[in-house]
Amino acid sequence: MNTSPLRRAVATVSVCAAGFAGALATTPAADAAHHTGRHAERGAGTPVKTDLGYKGTVYGTKLLLDGVEVRNAKTAFAQQRCTRYAGREVTKGAEISDLGIPLVAGGLSTSYTQTYRKDGVHGVRGVSTIGDLSLGGEFQGQQTPTLDLTGLVSTADAFQKADGTFGHTEGFSFGGLSIGNLPDQVPQELQDLLDVLGQTTGDIVGQVIDVLHQAGDTIDIPGLGSIGLAGVKSGKTTDHSASSQSYALRLTVTATGHPTEITLGRARTAIYEPVPAGVFQSRAMGLALLGSNDLVSLGGLEEQSLPCSGSNGKVQKHSIADVRVLGGLVGMTGVQYDLMGDQSPNGAARGFVRTTIGSLNVPSIGLVIDGITSKVNLRKAADTTKVQRTVQTSIAKITLNGEEIAVPTRAGQIVDLGSGNFLKYRVISRNSWTGVETRALTLTLPDLIPDGAILDLAWAGGHISPN
């Protein structure tokens, strides 16, 4: 096994992520919050099918490593997938006594999303609450600066009013924020923030946002990392939809030598009309990585999906130029997602989801794969709930240590790459949410990280659901 400094650094980060996964211990209060109530009420009433599409996503914390989401570091993840039902709720919670990452610790995190109708108003609401989070302390015999945050609440509410127009409300607040153990001299931007935090009157939260905005949305904390805005809050309405989101804060810890970005308190909701054919469930994703021990999980890579009502027949495109995973152990260029959904008043619908990777390389085994593509086509006739789905995958070229090898052509075909490494072509799965999902290929690499790794590449999935 390669024991280069880069490899050892990656192993350290991987162990941290594994520690995070093992540290999610629930208390009785969190265990109750973790219950998923698909038909829970919270004032919403009995679930009723409507002619609107609702969607909500809320979480307490999310961790990014090399720009790729560490999925098992996302806490209190409450997702309301596209649905036509008002009166549904998803609630999640976790007591995070220690995140398992050096210099980061936290408390209870709870989230919920709820679709509702009341007094002629239809909407979807999301709320994220974090009891407390602490950064800093002693590391390798040295004391770093500290940051303590309490009572962070993010809210997002998207709705259709009784008169048929759309609206939104969003925001975030916190009970307390303090930064301590700093050197005598600090940057002026940080001093401005400390001056605001030292006040006891006025809109402290609003002033903190203003100071961060004036500093370019990020302020360095020497010896620890930085504090920044992760989008704060925003909303949008059209004649047929509304969306609302609050991303709250983004904290970065650099004192360990392995930069870790933590996004706090994200709440996002959206409501759409019309949905005569149903709601689109879709996902386009370039990469998911799972450690063989199931403790390290990276995924997302700027994952994209369609609005619940589709895209009005227009192709939505999202491009990522270059990706370096785990410090460069895996690299990708030319990642692109294309999604389209369209539905007619008579109930017919069509669409597609496509993920393309221009080139993938794994330097440690000399592997280069060019032109990786997955696509799922969707079609639904007006007089049925049945959705026809077709899957297309392709690989243009595979090179191993400079030698071109045969490209697989059959679903499930395995290509031996030597030393226990192998790829499996065109892996397909089915579920009630996305219907059909395909990965153009799955790479099994036993020596990429400690205990090995499995990489799913070029995900595409889609479904048109009547519910």
C-alpha positions as CSV (number, residue, x, y, z in Angstrom):
1,M,0.0,0.0,0.0
2,N,1.2,3.5,-0.9
3,T,2.4,5.3,2.3
4,S,3.1,8.7,0.8
5,P,2.5,11.9,2.9
6,L,-0.6,12.5,0.8
7,R,-1.9,9.0,1.5
8,R,-1.3,9.3,5.2
9,A,-3.1,12.7,5.2
10,V,-6.1,11.2,3.5
11,A,-6.1,8.3,5.9
12,T,-6.2,10.8,8.8
13,V,-9.2,12.6,7.2
14,S,-10.9,9.3,6.6
15,V,-10.5,8.3,10.2
16,C,-12.0,11.6,11.3
17,A,-15.0,11.0,9.0
18,A,-15.4,7.5,10.4
19,G,-15.3,8.9,13.9
20,F,-18.0,11.4,13.0
21,A,-20.3,8.6,11.9
22,G,-19.7,6.6,15.1
23,A,-20.3,9.7,17.3
24,L,-23.9,10.2,16.5
25,A,-25.4,9.1,19.8
26,T,-29.1,9.9,20.3
27,T,-30.6,10.8,23.7
28,P,-34.2,10.1,24.5
29,A,-35.2,13.6,23.3
30,A,-33.3,13.2,20.0
31,D,-34.6,9.7,19.5
32,A,-38.2,11.1,19.7
33,A,-37.2,13.8,17.3
34,H,-35.7,11.3,14.9
35,H,-39.1,9.7,14.3
36,T,-40.3,10.2,10.7
37,G,-44.0,11.0,10.7
38,R,-45.1,10.7,7.1
39,H,-48.6,11.4,8.2
40,A,-47.8,13.5,11.3
41,E,-50.1,16.5,11.7
42,R,-48.5,19.4,13.6
43,G,-51.6,21.4,12.8
44,A,-51.6,20.3,9.1
45,G,-54.6,18.0,9.2
46,T,-55.1,14.6,7.5
47,P,-52.9,14.3,4.3
48,V,-54.9,15.3,1.3
49,K,-53.8,15.1,-2.4
50,T,-53.8,18.6,-4.1
51,D,-53.0,20.0,-7.5
52,L,-49.7,21.4,-6.2
53,G,-46.2,20.0,-5.8
54,Y,-44.3,20.5,-2.5
55,K,-40.6,19.9,-1.7
56,G,-38.5,20.5,1.4
57,T,-34.9,19.8,2.6
58,V,-33.6,20.7,6.0
59,Y,-30.4,19.7,7.9
60,G,-28.5,20.8,10.9
61,T,-24.9,20.3,9.8
62,K,-23.2,19.4,6.5
63,L,-19.5,18.7,6.1
64,L,-17.5,19.2,2.9
65,L,-14.1,17.6,2.1
66,D,-12.4,18.6,-1.1
67,G,-15.7,20.0,-2.3
68,V,-17.5,16.7,-1.9
69,E,-20.1,16.1,0.7
70,V,-19.3,13.7,3.5
71,R,-22.8,12.1,3.6
72,N,-22.5,10.5,7.0
73,A,-21.6,13.9,8.5
74,K,-25.0,15.4,7.6
75,T,-27.0,15.5,10.8
76,A,-30.8,15.8,11.3
77,F,-31.5,15.5,7.6
78,A,-35.3,15.9,7.1
79,Q,-36.2,15.6,3.4
80,Q,-39.7,16.1,2.0
81,R,-39.4,14.6,-1.4
82,C,-41.7,16.0,-4.1
83,T,-45.3,15.2,-3.2
84,R,-48.8,16.4,-4.1
85,Y,-50.0,15.8,-0.5
86,A,-50.6,18.5,2.0
87,G,-50.4,17.3,5.7
88,R,-47.2,15.3,5.5
89,E,-44.2,15.8,7.8
90,V,-40.7,14.5,8.2
91,T,-38.8,15.1,11.5
92,K,-35.2,14.1,12.3
93,G,-32.9,14.8,15.2
94,A,-29.5,13.8,16.6
95,E,-27.6,14.5,19.8
96,I,-24.1,15.3,18.7
97,S,-21.9,15.1,21.8
98,D,-18.7,15.0,19.7
99,L,-18.5,15.3,16.0
100,G,-15.4,13.1,15.9
101,I,-13.5,15.9,14.1
102,P,-10.6,17.6,16.0
103,L,-11.6,21.0,17.4
104,V,-15.3,20.5,16.6
105,A,-18.1,19.5,19.0
106,G,-21.9,20.1,19.2
107,G,-25.2,19.4,20.9
108,L,-28.8,18.6,19.9
109,S,-29.8,19.2,16.2
110,T,-33.4,18.9,15.1
111,S,-35.1,19.4,11.8
112,Y,-38.5,19.1,10.2
113,T,-40.3,19.8,7.0
114,Q,-44.1,20.0,6.7
115,T,-46.6,20.4,3.9
116,Y,-49.8,22.1,5.0
117,R,-53.1,23.7,4.1
118,K,-54.9,26.2,6.3
119,D,-57.5,28.9,5.6
120,G,-57.0,28.5,1.9
121,V,-53.2,28.7,2.1
122,H,-51.1,25.8,0.9
123,G,-47.4,25.6,1.7
124,V,-44.4,23.8,2.8
125,R,-42.3,24.8,5.8
126,G,-38.9,23.8,7.0
127,V,-37.1,24.5,10.3
128,S,-33.6,23.6,11.5
129,T,-32.5,24.1,15.1
130,I,-29.0,23.6,16.5
131,G,-28.7,23.7,20.3
132,D,-24.9,24.6,20.4
133,L,-21.7,24.1,18.4
134,S,-18.1,24.8,19.6
135,L,-14.9,25.1,17.6
136,G,-11.3,25.3,18.9
137,G,-9.5,24.3,22.1
138,E,-6.3,22.3,22.5
139,F,-4.7,20.6,19.5
140,Q,-1.3,19.0,19.6
141,G,-0.3,20.8,22.8
142,Q,-1.4,24.2,21.5
143,Q,-4.4,26.3,22.4
144,T,-6.3,27.6,19.4
145,P,-8.9,30.4,19.4
146,T,-12.5,29.3,20.2
147,L,-15.9,29.9,18.7
148,D,-19.1,29.1,20.5
149,L,-22.6,29.3,18.9
150,T,-25.9,28.6,20.7
151,G,-29.6,28.4,19.6
152,L,-29.2,28.6,15.8
153,V,-32.6,28.5,14.1
154,S,-33.2,28.6,10.3
155,T,-36.6,28.7,8.7
156,A,-38.0,28.6,5.2
157,D,-41.7,28.8,4.2
158,A,-43.0,28.7,0.6
159,F,-46.7,29.0,0.0
160,Q,-49.7,29.7,-2.3
161,K,-52.1,32.2,-0.9
162,A,-55.9,31.9,-1.0
163,D,-56.0,34.3,-4.0
164,G,-53.8,31.9,-6.0
165,T,-50.6,34.1,-5.8
166,F,-47.4,32.8,-4.3
167,G,-45.2,34.0,-1.4
168,H,-42.3,33.1,0.8
169,T,-40.8,33.9,4.2
170,E,-37.4,32.9,5.5
171,G,-34.7,33.9,8.1
172,F,-32.3,32.7,10.7
173,S,-31.4,33.7,14.3
174,F,-29.1,32.6,17.1
175,G,-29.2,32.9,20.8
176,G,-25.5,33.6,21.3
177,L,-22.1,33.8,19.4
178,S,-18.7,34.4,21.0
179,I,-15.1,34.2,19.8
180,G,-12.3,34.0,22.3
181,N,-8.6,33.1,23.1
182,L,-7.5,35.4,20.3
183,P,-4.0,37.0,19.8
184,D,-3.6,40.6,20.8
185,Q,-3.6,41.7,17.2
186,V,-6.5,40.6,14.9
187,P,-7.6,41.7,11.4
188,Q,-9.9,44.7,11.3
189,E,-12.8,42.7,9.9
190,L,-12.6,40.4,12.9
191,Q,-12.4,43.3,15.3
192,D,-15.5,44.8,13.8
193,L,-17.3,41.5,14.4
194,L,-16.1,41.3,18.0
195,D,-17.3,44.9,18.6
196,V,-20.8,43.9,17.4
197,L,-20.8,40.7,19.5
198,G,-19.8,42.8,22.5
199,Q,-23.0,44.8,22.3
200,T,-26.1,44.0,24.5
201,T,-28.8,45.9,22.6
202,G,-30.1,46.2,19.1
203,D,-30.4,43.6,16.3
204,I,-27.2,41.7,16.9
205,V,-28.0,39.0,14.3
206,G,-28.6,41.6,11.7
207,Q,-25.4,43.5,12.5
208,V,-23.4,40.3,12.4
209,I,-24.8,39.6,8.9
210,D,-23.9,43.2,7.8
211,V,-20.3,42.9,9.1
212,L,-19.9,39.6,7.3
213,H,-21.3,41.0,4.1
214,Q,-19.0,44.0,4.2
215,A,-16.0,41.6,4.7
216,G,-17.0,39.6,1.6
217,D,-19.1,37.1,3.5
218,T,-16.1,35.5,5.2
219,I,-13.9,36.6,8.1
220,D,-10.7,34.9,9.0
221,I,-10.1,33.8,12.6
222,P,-6.3,33.5,12.9
223,G,-5.1,30.2,14.3
224,L,-8.6,28.5,13.9
225,G,-10.2,29.0,10.5
226,S,-13.0,31.3,9.5
227,I,-16.7,32.2,9.9
228,G,-18.9,33.1,7.0
229,L,-22.3,33.4,5.5
230,A,-23.6,30.3,3.7
231,G,-26.2,32.2,1.6
232,V,-28.1,33.7,4.6
233,K,-31.7,33.8,3.1
234,S,-33.4,34.2,-0.1
235,G,-36.7,33.6,-1.8
236,K,-38.3,33.8,-5.2
237,T,-41.8,33.8,-6.6
238,T,-43.2,33.3,-10.1
239,D,-46.8,33.1,-11.4
240,H,-46.7,29.4,-10.8
241,S,-44.2,28.7,-7.9
242,A,-42.4,29.9,-4.8
243,S,-39.2,28.9,-3.2
244,S,-37.6,29.9,0.1
245,Q,-34.2,29.1,1.7
246,S,-31.9,29.9,4.6
247,Y,-28.4,28.6,4.7
248,A,-27.3,30.4,7.9
249,L,-23.6,30.1,8.7
250,R,-20.5,28.4,7.2
251,L,-17.6,27.6,9.6
252,T,-14.2,26.4,8.4
253,V,-11.5,24.9,10.6
254,T,-8.0,25.0,9.3
255,A,-6.0,24.6,12.5
256,T,-5.7,20.8,12.1
257,G,-4.0,21.1,8.7
258,H,-7.0,19.4,7.1
259,P,-9.5,22.2,6.1
260,T,-13.0,21.2,7.1
261,E,-16.0,23.2,6.0
262,I,-19.2,22.9,8.0
263,T,-22.5,24.4,6.8
264,L,-25.0,25.0,9.5
265,G,-28.8,25.2,9.5
266,R,-29.9,24.8,6.0
267,A,-33.7,25.0,5.3
268,R,-35.1,25.0,1.8
269,T,-38.7,24.6,0.6
270,A,-40.5,25.1,-2.7
271,I,-44.1,24.8,-4.0
272,Y,-45.1,24.5,-7.7
273,E,-48.1,24.3,-10.0
274,P,-49.5,22.8,-12.1
275,V,-48.8,19.1,-11.7
276,P,-51.6,17.3,-13.6
277,A,-49.3,14.4,-14.5
278,G,-47.7,14.1,-11.0
279,V,-44.4,15.2,-9.6
280,F,-40.9,14.7,-11.1
281,Q,-38.5,12.8,-8.8
282,S,-35.0,13.0,-10.3
283,R,-31.3,13.0,-9.4
284,A,-28.1,13.7,-11.4
285,M,-24.9,13.1,-9.5
286,G,-21.3,12.6,-10.6
287,L,-19.8,10.6,-7.8
288,A,-20.6,8.7,-4.6
289,L,-17.8,7.1,-2.6
290,L,-18.3,4.5,0.1
291,G,-15.6,3.1,2.3
292,S,-15.7,-0.7,2.5
293,N,-16.3,-0.5,6.2
294,D,-19.4,1.7,5.5
295,L,-18.1,4.5,7.8
296,V,-16.6,6.8,5.2
297,S,-19.2,8.1,2.7
298,L,-18.7,10.9,0.2
299,G,-21.4,11.9,-2.2
300,G,-23.4,14.7,-3.8
301,L,-20.8,16.5,-5.9
302,E,-23.3,19.4,-6.5
303,E,-26.2,17.0,-7.0
304,Q,-29.0,18.4,-9.1
305,S,-32.7,17.6,-9.5
306,L,-35.7,18.9,-11.4
307,P,-38.4,21.1,-9.8
308,C,-41.4,19.0,-8.8
309,S,-43.4,20.3,-11.8
310,G,-40.6,19.8,-14.3
311,S,-38.7,22.5,-16.3
312,N,-41.4,23.5,-18.8
313,G,-39.6,21.5,-21.5
314,K,-36.4,23.4,-21.1
315,V,-33.1,21.6,-20.6
316,Q,-31.4,22.6,-17.3
317,K,-27.6,22.4,-17.4
318,H,-25.1,22.4,-14.6
319,S,-21.3,22.1,-15.2
320,I,-18.4,21.4,-12.9
321,A,-15.0,21.9,-14.6
322,D,-12.6,20.0,-12.3
323,V,-13.0,17.8,-9.3
324,R,-10.3,16.5,-6.9
325,V,-11.5,13.9,-4.4
326,L,-9.6,13.1,-1.2
327,G,-6.6,15.3,-2.0
328,G,-6.4,14.1,-5.6
329,L,-6.6,10.4,-5.2
330,V,-9.4,10.6,-7.7
331,G,-9.8,13.4,-10.3
332,M,-12.6,14.2,-12.8
333,T,-13.0,16.9,-15.5
334,G,-15.9,17.9,-17.6
335,V,-18.7,16.9,-15.3
336,Q,-22.1,18.0,-16.6
337,Y,-25.7,17.4,-15.6
338,D,-28.7,17.8,-18.0
339,L,-32.3,17.5,-16.8
340,M,-35.6,18.2,-18.5
341,G,-39.2,17.6,-17.5
342,D,-42.4,18.6,-19.2
343,Q,-46.1,17.8,-18.5
344,S,-49.4,18.7,-20.3
345,P,-52.8,19.6,-18.9
346,N,-54.1,16.3,-20.1
347,G,-51.8,14.4,-17.7
348,A,-49.1,13.4,-20.2
349,A,-45.4,13.9,-19.3
350,R,-41.9,13.3,-20.5
351,G,-38.4,14.1,-19.5
352,F,-34.8,12.9,-19.0
353,V,-31.9,13.0,-16.6
354,R,-28.3,12.8,-17.9
355,T,-24.9,12.8,-16.2
356,T,-21.6,13.1,-18.1
357,I,-18.0,12.9,-17.0
358,G,-15.5,14.0,-19.5
359,S,-12.6,12.1,-17.9
360,L,-11.9,10.2,-14.7
361,N,-8.4,9.4,-13.4
362,V,-7.1,7.4,-10.5
363,P,-3.3,8.1,-10.5
364,S,-2.4,5.4,-7.9
365,I,-3.4,2.6,-10.4
366,G,-2.8,4.4,-13.6
367,L,-6.4,4.4,-14.6
368,V,-8.0,6.9,-17.0
369,I,-11.6,6.6,-18.3
370,D,-13.0,9.0,-20.9
371,G,-16.5,9.8,-21.9
372,I,-18.7,8.4,-19.1
373,T,-22.4,8.9,-19.6
374,S,-25.6,7.8,-18.0
375,K,-29.1,8.8,-19.1
376,V,-32.7,7.9,-18.0
377,N,-35.6,8.8,-20.3
378,L,-39.1,9.2,-18.9
379,R,-42.4,9.1,-20.7
380,K,-46.0,8.9,-19.3
381,A,-49.2,8.8,-21.4
382,A,-52.2,10.9,-20.4
383,D,-54.5,8.0,-19.6
384,T,-52.3,6.0,-17.2
385,T,-50.0,6.4,-14.1
386,K,-47.5,4.0,-15.7
387,V,-44.2,5.6,-16.6
388,Q,-42.0,4.2,-19.3
389,R,-38.3,4.5,-18.5
390,T,-35.3,3.7,-20.7
391,V,-31.7,3.6,-19.6
392,Q,-28.6,4.5,-21.7
393,T,-25.0,4.3,-20.6
394,S,-21.7,4.5,-22.4
395,I,-17.9,4.7,-22.0
396,A,-15.7,6.1,-24.7
397,K,-12.3,4.8,-23.7
398,I,-10.4,3.1,-20.9
399,T,-6.6,3.3,-20.4
400,L,-4.7,1.4,-17.8
401,N,-1.0,2.3,-17.3
402,G,-1.0,3.8,-20.7
403,E,-2.5,0.8,-22.4
404,E,-6.0,0.9,-23.9
405,I,-8.3,-1.9,-22.8
406,A,-11.6,-3.1,-24.1
407,V,-14.7,-1.1,-23.1
408,P,-17.5,-3.1,-21.5
409,T,-20.8,-3.2,-23.5
410,R,-23.2,-5.3,-21.3
411,A,-25.0,-4.4,-18.2
412,G,-23.3,-5.9,-15.2
413,Q,-20.1,-6.7,-17.1
414,I,-16.9,-6.7,-15.0
415,V,-13.5,-5.6,-16.1
416,D,-10.5,-6.8,-14.1
417,L,-8.0,-3.9,-13.5
418,G,-5.5,-6.0,-11.6
419,S,-4.4,-6.1,-7.9
420,G,-7.9,-6.6,-6.8
421,N,-9.2,-3.5,-8.6
422,F,-12.2,-3.9,-10.9
423,L,-15.1,-2.0,-12.5
424,K,-18.7,-3.1,-13.1
425,Y,-20.5,-1.5,-16.0
426,R,-24.1,-0.2,-16.0
427,V,-25.4,-0.9,-12.5
428,I,-29.2,-0.3,-12.3
429,S,-31.4,-0.1,-9.2
430,R,-35.1,0.6,-8.7
431,N,-37.0,2.3,-5.9
432,S,-40.3,4.0,-5.3
433,W,-38.8,7.5,-5.2
434,T,-36.6,7.9,-8.3
435,G,-38.0,4.9,-10.1
436,V,-34.9,3.8,-12.1
437,E,-31.4,4.9,-11.2
438,T,-28.3,3.9,-13.1
439,R,-24.6,4.3,-12.5
440,A,-22.5,4.1,-15.7
441,L,-19.9,2.2,-13.7
442,T,-18.9,1.2,-10.2
443,L,-15.2,1.0,-9.3
444,T,-14.0,-1.2,-6.5
445,L,-10.5,-0.1,-5.3
446,P,-9.3,-2.0,-2.2
447,D,-6.2,0.2,-1.6
448,L,-7.5,3.7,-2.4
449,I,-8.1,4.5,1.3
450,P,-7.7,2.3,4.4
451,D,-10.1,-0.7,4.2
452,G,-10.8,0.1,0.6
453,A,-13.4,2.1,-1.3
454,I,-16.2,1.7,-3.8
455,L,-16.9,4.6,-6.3
456,D,-20.3,4.9,-8.1
457,L,-19.9,7.2,-11.1
458,A,-22.3,9.1,-13.4
459,W,-25.6,8.6,-11.5
460,A,-28.9,9.4,-13.3
461,G,-32.3,8.6,-12.0
462,G,-35.9,9.7,-12.6
463,H,-39.6,9.0,-12.1
464,I,-42.9,10.7,-12.5
465,S,-44.9,10.0,-9.3
466,P,-48.7,10.4,-9.0
467,N,-48.3,11.1,-5.3
